Amino acid sequence: MNYSDAQISAIKDLIFRMADDQLILGHRNSEWTGLGPILEEDIAFSSMAQDKLGHAQALYQILHRMGEADPDSLAFGRKEDKMRCCHFVEYPIGEYSFSLMRHFLFDESESLRFDMLGNSSFEDLSNTARKFRGELKYHTMHAETWIKQLSNGNDESRIRMQNALNICYPLALGLFEPCESDEMLIESGVFPGEKALQEKWSGKINMILSKTDLKIPDVNDIKIGYGGRKGIHTEYLKPLLDEMTEVYNIDPHAEW
């Protein structure tokens, strides 16, 4: 299929959003290495962090084939205002309950997003989306198991998970921040759009949480974490980028 310049720009914007989310959350999840509450979770979060960085690299490779800079430059060479990640992935790891709830809400959305993109008219993206379905299935299975176990546990674990849900749910809605290019992506068959994805995600989250004692918070009076898709970020992103890009900034051409 031939795409117009405007459609190509819209596709690039979508891929940047996805790749930047994966890159930043992958880095955040890697911070649990050596700190997990049990060895099994230490290994699991480290493994999923590595997967996310792999997903980001594959998406940056698509952008490179579309004429953008190489993956390392895209990952480490852009300033804060050029990043398109949502606010949700930028927050520090906090308590384990927060990171686990973020893992659950984020990976459920990404699993659905990649499923939808498996039928994309943009072949490079559909091939990549299908490639990572297996890894995302593991991520969601891991999250769902722990969410159900801890949410149906003792009073302390249930309260911790409910508090985490209260914080994370409004932030997670920023994953679906409306973008001007959505209609173009829908019309060209590239992606069904953020609204359609959010509706699928809401149904899935409600279905899973119906098997627990957790209640989804009312977000009508809560500010949703929008802005990241337009380059407006939280106070947490710049320090993270400074740390993440320290070696690259010293010598961008260094080889290990």
N, C-alpha and C positions, 0 to 999 in steps of 0.2 A: 504494500500500500504506500502511495506517495503522500507525504504530509507537507502542509504549508509551513512557512517559516514560523508563523504564530503557533501552530500545533507542535512543532519541534521545541519551541521555547516552553510550551506548557508541559511537554513530556519531560524535559530537563528539570523543570521546577519540581515536578512530582518525584523524580528520582533523587534529587538533592534532598528533599524532605525526608524520604525514606532512609537514604544513606546516612545523613547526619544524625537522625534518631538512633540508628544502629550503632554508629561510631561512639556517640556520647554515652549511651546506656551501656554499651560494651565496656567502656572505660570505667564507668561507675561500678558495674558489677564486678570488675576485676579487683576492686578495692576490698572485696570480701576474702581474697586469697590470704590464707593464714589467720583469718578472723572469724570464720564460720562457727556457728554454735555447736556443730558437731562435724567430724571429719567428712562425712558424706556430703554435707551441704557446702563445705569448703570446696570440695572437688566439683560439685554440681555447678555452683555459681561461677567457678573458674572456667569450666567447660563451656557453659552457656555464654560467658563473656567472649571467649575465643570464637564461638560460632557467630556472634553478632559482629565482631570485627571482620570475620570472613564475609558475611553478608554485605557489610559496608564496602569492603574492597571490591566485591563483584559488581556492586551498583556503581561505584566510581569508575570501574573499568568500562561499563556501558557508556557513561558520560565521556570518558576518554575517546571511545570509538565514535562518539558524536561530535568530537572536535574540542572538547574541554581538556584541561591540563591532565597530567598523569595522576594516578590515584594518590600517591604520597603528597603531591602538591595540593590536591583537593582536600585531603584529610588534615594536613598539618600546615598548609601555607595560607589559609584564609583567616581573616580577622573575624572578631565576634559578630559584627554586623552583617557579615556575608554568610554566616551559618543559618540554616533553615530548620534546625531541630526545634521541637516543641519544648515548652518549659518543664514538662513532666520529667523528662530524662535528665535535666540539668541538676536537680536537687541532690545534695549529698546523700550518702547511703543511709544515714540515720540509724535507728534501731532496726533489728532484723525484721520486725513486723512490717515496717514501712517498705523496705526493699523487697520483701516477699510479696506484699500487696501490689507494689509497682510492677514487679515481674509478672504477676497474674494478669493485671489489667492491660499491660502493654502487650504481652505475648499473645493474649487472646485476640487483640486487635490486629497484630501483625500476621497471625495465622490466617485470619479471615481476609486480610488485605492481599496476602500472597495467593490465597485460593482464588480470589476474584481476578487477580492479575494473571493467573494461569491461562485465562481465556482472552488476554489482551490482544488487540490487533497489532501491537508493537512487538514483533517477534522476539527481539533480543530480551525484552523485559519479561515476556511470557515464559521463555525458556529458563531464565534465571529464577523466576518465581516457582516454577515446578521443581527445579533442582533442590530448593531448600525446604520443601514441604515436610520431608522426613524429620529434619532437625527441629522444625517448629512444632511438629507433633509431640516430640519428646519434651520440648520446653513447656507446652501447655499441659501435658500430662503431669509433669513434675509440679507445676504451680497448683493445678487443681487438687492434687493429692494432699499437699500441705495446707492449702486453704481450708479444705473440708476437715482435715484432721485437727487443726488448731482452732478453727471456729466452732467445732463441736466438742472441744476439750473442756478443761476446767474453767472456772470463772475468770481467772487471770488471763489465760490465753484468749478466751472469747473477747474480753474487754480490750486487750491489746490489738486484736485483729479488727474489732469494730472501730477503734480510734484510728487505726491505719486506713481503713476504708473511708472514714469521714474526711481524712486529709487527702487521700489519693484520688478519690472519685472525681471531684471537681477538676483537679489537675489533669486527669486522664482525658477529660472531654476536650482538652487542648490538642489532643492527637487529631481531632477531626475539624480543626479550625477551617472555616470556609475560605476558599481561594477563588480568585477571579477566573482562573483558568479551568475550574471544574467543569463548566458546561462544554467547553471545547474538548476536554478529555472524554466526556460522556458521548458527545456527538460523533467523535472519531473512533469510538469503540476501544479506547486505550484503557480506561478505568471507569467504573460506574459512579464514582464520585464519593466525597467524604460523607455526605448525608446518608447515602445508601449503606456505606460501611458502618457508620455509627448506629444505624437502626439494627443491622445484623449483630453488631457487638453488644448493644443493649439487651437484645433478646437472649444472647448467649450468657451474658453475665447474670441476668435475672434468673435464668434457668439453673445455673450452677449454684448461685447463692440461695436459691429456694431450698436447697438441701442442707443448709446451715442455719445457724441462729442469727446471722448477720442481716442487717437492714441497710439498704441503699439510702444514703442521706438525701434530703431534699435540697436541690441545688438552685432553686428559684431565686434565693436571696444571696447566693454565693458567687463571687467573681470567678469566672472560668479563666483558666490559664491560656488566654490567647495572646498572640504577638510574636511568638517564636518563628512562625512561617514568614513573617515580614522582616526578620532580622532584629526584633526587639526582644531582649533576653533578660533573664533573672541575674541577680548579682553573683550567682554561683558559676556562670559559664566562663567568664574571663579567667578566674584563677584555675579552673580545670584545664582550659586551653593552654595557659602558660605552663602548667605542669606537663601536660600531654605532649607539647611541642618543644620542650626544652632541648632535647638532643638534636632534633631536626633544625632548630634555629641556630645552634652552634655550627653545624655543618650539614646543609641540606643534601650534600652529595656523598655523605658517609655511607659505607657499606659494611655490614656486619659479617 
